[in-house]
Amino acid sequence: ALPLGPVRDDLPDYGNIGLGWFGRYGDWSNDPVNTSIDTYQGSLGYGKAISEKVSLGYSLTYQNDTVNNDLQEYGSSNNWLHNLGVQYVDSKDLVWGASMTFGHGYHDLQNLSSLIPDQRVDQFSYGIGTGVEYHMGSTTLGGGLDYTYYRNNGNNDRISTSVWGGDSTGHAMNVRVGLEERV
């Protein structure tokens, strides 16, 4: 992350910008269908303190994911995740935050056998989360709670549904608790 503009009272005048990248590639070992993977994600984020107590942030993540083998080619090259967050500093000891996420895109599955038709699956997700941290001298106690809903709309024909196809929904909830002691 890089501060934008001069820094006044530990806060950059024009906010901060952040960049991130993740990638992996390779072949699966001992695989009879010769599976290879190629995945990367790129993220861009911006955050700004709009007062001494409140900060806002937004990030956009793009994902490209391919898995190919002798039977099928899977491509997920149009997936986006938006994240909007707010942080409130109640006091020097108590900080609270919340975020909302929204994801959209699709993936394609091309079967190399003419017996199974190709598929396109539309993907959608949204999520909310909140967290708090409380400082007690050299000890910090933190906690978070988030929920995400996932939906895939694909072809539900029993013959063509594979590990990457068909309709599905999912719900995920995380509860996190942390304790930090400065030494």
Secondary structure by P-SEA (a helix, b strand, c coil): ccccccccccccccbbbbbbbbbbbbbbcccccbbbbbbbbbbbbcccccccccccbbbbbbbbbbbbcccbbbbccbbbbbbbbcccccccccccccbbbbbbbbbbbbbcccccccbbbbbbbcccccbbbbbcccbbbbbccbbbbbbbbccccccccccccccccbbbbbbbbbccccc
